[in-house]
């Protein structure tokens, strides 16, 4: 009987050690940085390599989009998307996901044509990470913050969106903000602003139900990763009042404006 005990114990030990070898720890969460590339058409994700993993997953709008080998430390997401993410995996274990929210900030506000005499009716618009803010253009303290002016006077009639940096008297600021020609789709269908070259920095006559792209070149130096992009829907124009819906991409230099 004793001659069978030793092999049996060895077999148990072998099973034990094999079982231990199959335990896989959950990989650590990737540390990721990001930057727009290709003039804002794509988003480059770069991460620090994690030791002893099988690879990485790229997520786009919450869906696993791409699997990458372990030696890869960057990836260009073509988009457009509202979220992107990166996780590390080893066998069946997946790390916590790093994720970036790219949903534009949406605001619905009213502004007024510049000919409106009521000082409480703002004709200017400032776009921020917290939303669109109407500003009175008659208050000189607002001039540095103006991103666009809604003007219905003279050559701008019946209603135009105008870059404040294009005025000479008064000269509101030195910005080079721009507006595209009217897009062909509705607000939610338009997901990526066009590249520089299809905008007018001077003015853009607007129409009810029209959708236009916004390029905020506040430094007035051509495209850079300091710029912002957005889109605007002209919901209604009633007398001098303009009701608008604006989507503003917070990630500088990125032209994605997906809202649906």
C-alpha positions in Angstrom: 0.0 0.0 0.0 2.8 2.4 0.8 4.2 2.2 -2.6 1.1 3.9 -3.9 1.1 6.8 -1.4 4.1 8.6 -2.7 3.0 8.8 -6.4 -0.5 9.8 -5.2 1.0 12.7 -3.2 3.2 13.8 -6.1 0.1 13.8 -8.3 -1.8 16.0 -5.9 1.1 18.4 -5.7 1.3 18.5 -9.5 -2.4 19.4 -9.7 -2.0 22.0 -7.0 0.9 23.8 -8.8 -0.8 23.6 -12.2 -3.9 25.2 -10.6 -1.8 28.0 -9.1 -0.2 28.7 -12.4 -3.6 29.3 -14.0 -4.5 32.2 -11.6 -4.2 35.4 -13.6 -4.2 38.8 -11.8 -6.2 41.6 -13.2 -3.9 44.0 -15.1 -3.5 47.6 -13.9 -5.5 50.4 -15.5 -3.6 52.1 -18.4 -2.4 55.7 -18.0 -3.4 57.4 -21.2 -2.7 60.8 -22.8 -4.4 62.1 -25.9 -3.9 64.7 -28.7 -5.8 65.6 -31.9 -3.9 64.7 -35.1 -4.6 65.1 -38.8 -5.9 68.6 -38.3 -8.3 67.5 -35.7 -9.9 64.6 -37.7 -8.4 61.9 -35.4 -7.6 61.5 -31.8 -4.2 59.9 -30.9 -4.2 57.9 -27.7 -0.8 57.1 -26.1 -0.2 55.1 -23.0 2.6 53.7 -20.8 3.4 50.1 -21.6 2.2 47.7 -18.9 4.4 44.7 -18.2 3.2 41.2 -18.6 -0.1 41.8 -20.4 -1.3 40.2 -23.6 -2.4 43.4 -25.2 -4.9 46.3 -25.1 -8.5 47.0 -26.1 -9.6 50.2 -27.7 -13.2 51.2 -27.0 -15.3 53.6 -29.1 -18.6 54.7 -27.8 -18.6 51.9 -25.2 -18.0 49.2 -27.8 -14.8 47.1 -28.0 -13.5 48.3 -31.3 -9.9 47.1 -31.7 -7.5 44.7 -30.0 -3.8 45.6 -30.0 -0.6 43.6 -29.2 1.3 44.2 -25.9 4.1 46.1 -27.6 1.7 48.8 -28.9 1.6 52.1 -26.9 -0.4 54.4 -29.2 -3.5 54.3 -31.5 -5.3 56.8 -33.7 -9.0 56.7 -33.3 -10.7 57.8 -36.5 -14.0 58.7 -34.9 -16.1 60.7 -34.6 -17.2 59.4 -31.2 -18.7 60.5 -27.9 -16.4 58.4 -25.8 -13.1 56.5 -26.3 -11.4 54.1 -23.9 -8.4 51.9 -23.4 -8.0 48.8 -21.2 -5.3 46.2 -20.8 -5.9 42.4 -20.8 -4.2 39.2 -19.9 -5.9 36.0 -20.9 -9.5 36.4 -19.6 -8.7 39.2 -17.2 -9.3 42.8 -18.3 -8.2 45.9 -16.4 -10.4 48.9 -15.4 -11.0 51.0 -18.5 -9.5 54.4 -19.0 -12.2 56.5 -20.6 -12.5 60.0 -22.1 -15.9 61.7 -22.5 -16.0 63.6 -25.8 -19.6 64.6 -25.8 -20.0 68.2 -26.8 -21.4 70.7 -24.4 -24.9 71.6 -25.6 -26.7 74.9 -24.9 -29.9 76.4 -26.1 -30.0 80.2 -25.7 -31.5 83.3 -27.4 -29.6 86.2 -28.8 -30.7 89.3 -30.7 -29.6 91.1 -33.9 -27.2 94.0 -33.2 -29.8 96.6 -34.2 -32.0 95.7 -31.3 -32.1 98.8 -29.1 -32.9 97.0 -25.8 -29.7 96.8 -23.7 -31.0 93.7 -22.0 -31.0 91.9 -25.4 -27.5 90.5 -26.0 -26.1 90.2 -29.5 -22.8 88.5 -28.6 -22.0 84.9 -27.8 -19.2 83.4 -25.7 -18.6 79.6 -25.9 -17.1 77.9 -22.9 -16.7 74.4 -21.4 -19.8 75.1 -19.3 -21.9 76.2 -22.3 -22.9 79.2 -24.4 -23.2 82.6 -22.8 -25.0 85.5 -24.5 -23.1 88.8 -24.0 -24.1 92.4 -24.6 -21.8 93.9 -27.3 -22.5 97.5 -26.0 -20.6 96.6 -22.8 -16.9 97.1 -23.6 -15.9 94.8 -20.7 -17.4 92.0 -22.7 -15.4 92.6 -25.9 -12.4 90.3 -25.1 -14.8 87.4 -24.5 -16.9 87.7 -27.6 -16.7 84.7 -29.9 -19.5 85.6 -32.3 -21.8 88.5 -33.0 -25.3 88.2 -34.4 -25.7 91.2 -36.7 -28.7 92.3 -38.8 -27.5 95.8 -39.7 -26.7 97.0 -43.2 -24.6 94.6 -45.1 -25.2 91.9 -42.5 -29.0 91.9 -43.1 -31.2 90.0 -42.7 -29.1 88.1 -40.1 -25.5 87.0 -40.0 -23.0 85.4 -37.6 -19.9 87.5 -37.6 -16.4 87.1 -36.2 -15.9 90.0 -33.8 -12.3 90.3 -35.0 -13.5 91.4 -38.4 -15.0 94.6 -37.2 -13.0 97.8 -37.5 -15.3 100.3 -35.8 -15.6 99.3 -33.0 -12.8 96.7 -33.1 -14.1 94.2 -30.6 -11.0 91.9 -30.4 -8.5 90.1 -32.6 -10.0 86.7 -32.9 -10.2 84.8 -36.2 -13.3 82.7 -35.4 -15.1 81.3 -38.4 -18.4 79.8 -39.6 -18.9 77.2 -42.3 -21.4 77.2 -45.1 -24.7 75.6 -44.2 -24.4 71.8 -43.6 -26.6 69.4 -45.6 -27.9 67.4 -42.7 -29.8 68.1 -39.5 -28.1 68.9 -36.2 -27.5 65.4 -34.9 -26.5 64.0 -38.3 -23.5 66.4 -38.5 -20.7 64.7 -36.5 -17.4 66.2 -37.6 -16.6 69.8 -38.4 -14.9 70.4 -41.7 -11.1 71.2 -41.9 -9.8 74.7 -42.3 -10.4 76.0 -45.8 -14.1 75.9 -46.0 -15.0 78.6 -43.5 -15.6 82.4 -43.8 -14.0 84.5 -41.1 -15.9 87.6 -42.2 -19.6 86.6 -41.9 -22.2 84.0 -42.7 -25.8 84.8 -43.5 -28.0 82.3 -41.6 -31.3 80.7 -42.2 -34.0 79.2 -40.0 -33.3 75.5 -39.5 -29.8 75.9 -40.9 -26.9 74.0 -39.3 -23.5 75.6 -39.4 -20.1 74.5 -38.1 -18.0 76.8 -35.9 -14.2 77.0 -35.8 -13.0 79.1 -32.9 -9.5 80.3 -33.9 -9.2 82.7 -30.9 -5.5 83.2 -31.5 -6.1 84.0 -35.2 -3.1 81.9 -36.3 -4.7 79.2 -38.4 -5.4 75.7 -37.2 -3.7 74.6 -33.9 -4.5 72.4 -31.0 -5.5 75.6 -29.1 -8.6 75.9 -31.2 -12.2 74.6 -30.5 -14.9 73.4 -32.8 -18.7 73.3 -32.6 -21.9 73.4 -34.5 -25.0 75.6 -34.3 -28.6 75.1 -35.2 -30.7 78.2 -36.0 -34.0 77.1 -34.4 -36.0 80.3 -35.1 -35.6 83.9 -36.1 -38.4 86.1 -34.8 -38.1 89.8 -35.5 -34.6 90.4 -34.0 -34.5 87.4 -31.8 -32.6 84.3 -32.8 -33.1 81.0 -30.9 -30.1 78.8 -31.2 -28.8 75.4 -30.2 -25.0 75.1 -29.9 -22.7 72.0 -29.4 -19.2 72.9 -28.3 -16.3 70.4 -28.3 -14.2 70.9 -25.1 -11.1 69.0 -26.3 -9.0 71.6 -28.1 -8.1 70.9 -31.7 -10.6 68.1 -32.1 -13.3 68.5 -34.8 -15.6 65.8 -33.5 -19.1 67.2 -32.6 -21.1 64.0 -32.3 -24.4 64.5 -30.3 -26.4 61.4 -31.1 
